[in-house]
Amino acid sequence: MPKLYHSPNTRSSRVISQLMLMGKLDAVEVICVDIVKNDGTGRRDPMNAHPEGKVPYLITDEGETIRESGAIMMYLDELFGQPLSPKIGAPGRGSYLSWICYYGGVLEPALVAQFAEVNHPALVGTFRTLTEVGAQLETGLRDGPFLLGDDLTVADLIMASAFLWAPHLMPDSAVVKAWVARVAAAQDSTAMEAFEAEAIQSLEVKTSA
């Protein structure tokens, strides 16, 4: 059984939500760990196998390690029959891969730069800003409710997760806001909240022990 290292209410939460959508949460061993957060709270958990103490982190049945959300989410989707992506070689696969890479290569750096109030020509020239991200999303959503048309995919989950985490940084676009709302509605927020609450409680028990 694959092992997923997870900390509640972090970037790894979108992986949990993906597993719920696929009905495969029970097919992965979720190991809840603490991490050092941006505000300085938390701690480096010795139980966390990630070499930098981050989450998510996946160890496959074969013992191979996978890091970075995009890689982990693609791997799990493919492991369980690709319910949330176009099949390899099928129409839309190229667009799907582009959005997955766009998240880590453009959206995340632009989001963090704006969140941290860092504005430097090298950052803007390399990654652009959330203004350009919003324009790209509007273009991608011209042909359907989701980035690849009518079907929700891992690309939607990872891209929208950024604005579900930081709604105040969402581009001021009715198209983008409606898409984020659709992606949120497609996920089981009640089950996710219950899972995260239990994860938080387990960490508190572990820390106090």
C-alpha positions as CSV (number, residue, x, y, z in Angstrom):
1,M,0.0,0.0,0.0
2,P,1.4,3.4,-0.9
3,K,2.3,5.7,2.0
4,L,1.3,9.4,1.9
5,Y,2.8,11.8,4.4
6,H,0.2,14.4,5.1
7,S,-0.3,17.4,7.4
8,P,-3.8,18.9,7.8
9,N,-4.8,22.1,6.0
10,T,-1.6,22.2,3.9
11,R,-0.8,21.6,0.3
12,S,-1.1,17.9,0.9
13,S,-4.9,18.3,1.6
14,R,-5.6,18.5,-2.1
15,V,-4.1,15.0,-2.5
16,I,-6.5,13.7,0.2
17,S,-9.4,15.4,-1.6
18,Q,-8.3,13.7,-4.9
19,L,-8.2,10.3,-3.2
20,M,-11.7,10.9,-1.8
21,L,-13.0,11.8,-5.3
22,M,-11.5,8.6,-6.7
23,G,-12.9,6.5,-3.8
24,K,-9.3,5.4,-3.1
25,L,-8.6,7.0,0.3
26,D,-8.6,3.5,1.9
27,A,-6.1,2.3,-0.7
28,V,-3.4,4.6,0.6
29,E,-1.8,4.7,4.1
30,V,-2.0,8.3,5.2
31,I,0.6,9.2,7.8
32,C,-0.2,12.4,9.5
33,V,2.9,14.5,10.4
34,D,3.6,17.9,11.8
35,I,5.5,20.5,9.7
36,V,7.1,23.9,10.3
37,K,4.5,26.5,9.0
38,N,5.1,29.9,7.5
39,D,4.2,31.6,10.8
40,G,6.9,29.6,12.7
41,T,4.5,27.3,14.4
42,G,4.8,23.5,14.2
43,R,7.9,21.5,14.2
44,R,10.0,19.2,12.0
45,D,8.4,15.8,12.6
46,P,10.9,12.9,12.8
47,M,8.2,10.7,11.4
48,N,8.1,12.6,8.2
49,A,10.1,10.8,5.5
50,H,10.4,14.0,3.3
51,P,14.0,15.0,3.2
52,E,13.0,18.7,3.7
53,G,10.3,18.0,6.3
54,K,7.5,19.1,3.9
55,V,4.3,17.5,2.6
56,P,3.0,15.9,0.5
57,Y,5.4,13.0,0.1
58,L,4.6,9.6,-1.3
59,I,6.3,6.2,-1.0
60,T,5.1,3.6,-3.5
61,D,4.7,-0.1,-3.0
62,E,8.1,-0.5,-4.7
63,G,9.7,1.9,-2.3
64,E,10.1,4.6,-4.8
65,T,9.7,8.1,-3.4
66,I,7.7,10.9,-5.1
67,R,7.7,14.5,-4.1
68,E,5.9,17.6,-5.4
69,S,2.1,17.8,-5.5
70,G,1.8,17.6,-9.3
71,A,3.9,14.4,-9.5
72,I,2.1,12.7,-6.6
73,M,-1.4,13.6,-7.9
74,M,-0.5,12.4,-11.4
75,Y,1.0,9.2,-10.1
76,L,-2.1,8.4,-7.9
77,D,-4.5,9.2,-10.8
78,E,-2.6,6.8,-13.1
79,L,-2.2,4.2,-10.4
80,F,-5.9,4.0,-10.0
81,G,-6.9,3.9,-13.7
82,Q,-6.9,7.6,-14.6
83,P,-10.4,8.6,-13.5
84,L,-9.3,12.2,-13.4
85,S,-7.2,12.7,-16.5
86,P,-7.3,12.1,-20.3
87,K,-5.7,8.7,-21.1
88,I,-2.1,8.8,-22.4
89,G,-2.2,9.7,-26.1
90,A,-5.8,10.9,-26.0
91,P,-7.0,14.4,-27.0
92,G,-6.5,16.8,-24.2
93,R,-3.5,15.0,-22.7
94,G,-1.1,17.7,-23.8
95,S,-3.2,20.5,-22.3
96,Y,-3.6,18.5,-19.1
97,L,0.2,18.0,-18.7
98,S,0.7,21.7,-19.5
99,W,-1.6,22.8,-16.7
100,I,0.0,20.5,-14.2
101,C,3.4,21.9,-15.0
102,Y,2.1,25.5,-15.1
103,Y,0.9,25.2,-11.5
104,G,4.4,24.5,-10.2
105,G,6.3,26.5,-12.8
106,V,4.2,29.7,-12.9
107,L,1.2,29.8,-10.6
108,E,2.9,28.8,-7.3
109,P,5.9,31.2,-7.7
110,A,3.5,34.1,-8.7
111,L,1.2,33.4,-5.8
112,V,4.0,33.2,-3.2
113,A,5.6,36.4,-4.6
114,Q,2.4,38.3,-4.2
115,F,1.6,36.8,-0.8
116,A,5.1,37.8,0.4
117,E,4.8,41.2,-1.3
118,V,8.0,40.6,-3.3
119,N,8.2,42.5,-6.6
120,H,11.4,42.1,-8.6
121,P,12.0,42.3,-12.4
122,A,13.6,38.9,-12.4
123,L,10.6,37.3,-10.7
124,V,8.1,39.1,-13.0
125,G,10.1,38.4,-16.1
126,T,10.5,34.7,-15.3
127,F,7.1,33.8,-13.8
128,R,4.9,36.7,-14.6
129,T,2.2,37.7,-12.0
130,L,-1.3,36.6,-11.0
131,T,-2.7,39.0,-13.6
132,E,-1.2,36.9,-16.3
133,V,-2.3,33.7,-14.5
134,G,-5.9,35.0,-14.5
135,A,-5.7,35.8,-18.2
136,Q,-4.4,32.2,-18.9
137,L,-7.2,30.7,-16.8
138,E,-9.8,32.7,-18.6
139,T,-8.4,31.5,-22.0
140,G,-8.4,27.9,-20.7
141,L,-12.0,28.1,-19.6
142,R,-13.4,29.3,-22.8
143,D,-14.6,25.9,-24.0
144,G,-16.1,24.5,-20.9
145,P,-16.7,24.6,-17.1
146,F,-13.3,23.0,-16.4
147,L,-9.8,23.5,-17.9
148,L,-10.2,20.5,-20.2
149,G,-13.8,21.1,-21.1
150,D,-16.7,19.2,-19.4
151,D,-14.7,16.9,-17.2
152,L,-13.1,17.7,-13.9
153,T,-9.4,16.6,-13.8
154,V,-6.4,16.7,-11.6
155,A,-5.4,19.9,-13.4
156,D,-8.5,21.6,-12.0
157,L,-7.9,20.3,-8.5
158,I,-4.3,21.5,-8.3
159,M,-4.8,24.8,-10.0
160,A,-7.9,25.8,-8.1
161,S,-6.4,24.6,-4.8
162,A,-4.2,27.7,-4.8
163,F,-7.2,30.0,-4.6
164,L,-9.1,27.9,-2.2
165,W,-6.1,28.3,0.1
166,A,-5.7,32.0,-0.6
167,P,-9.0,33.4,-1.9
168,H,-7.8,36.9,-1.3
169,L,-5.2,36.4,-4.0
170,M,-7.7,35.1,-6.6
171,P,-7.7,37.0,-9.9
172,D,-10.5,39.5,-10.1
173,S,-12.3,37.6,-12.8
174,A,-15.9,36.4,-12.8
175,V,-14.8,33.4,-15.0
176,V,-12.0,32.4,-12.6
177,K,-14.2,32.8,-9.5
178,A,-17.0,30.7,-10.9
179,W,-14.5,28.0,-11.9
180,V,-13.0,27.9,-8.5
181,A,-16.5,27.6,-7.0
182,R,-17.3,24.7,-9.4
183,V,-14.1,22.8,-8.4
184,A,-14.9,23.4,-4.7
185,A,-18.4,22.1,-5.2
186,A,-17.2,19.0,-6.9
187,Q,-15.3,18.0,-3.8
188,D,-16.7,16.6,-0.6
189,S,-16.0,19.5,1.8
190,T,-17.9,17.8,4.7
191,A,-15.8,14.6,4.5
192,M,-12.7,16.6,4.0
193,E,-13.3,18.8,7.1
194,A,-14.0,15.7,9.2
195,F,-10.8,14.0,8.0
196,E,-8.7,17.1,8.7
197,A,-10.3,17.5,12.2
198,E,-9.4,13.9,13.0
199,A,-5.8,14.5,11.6
200,I,-5.4,17.6,13.8
201,Q,-6.5,15.7,16.9
202,S,-4.1,12.8,16.2
203,L,-1.2,15.3,15.9
204,E,-2.2,17.0,19.2
205,V,-2.3,13.6,20.9
206,K,1.1,12.7,19.4
207,T,2.7,16.0,20.4
208,S,1.4,15.8,24.0
209,A,2.5,12.2,24.5
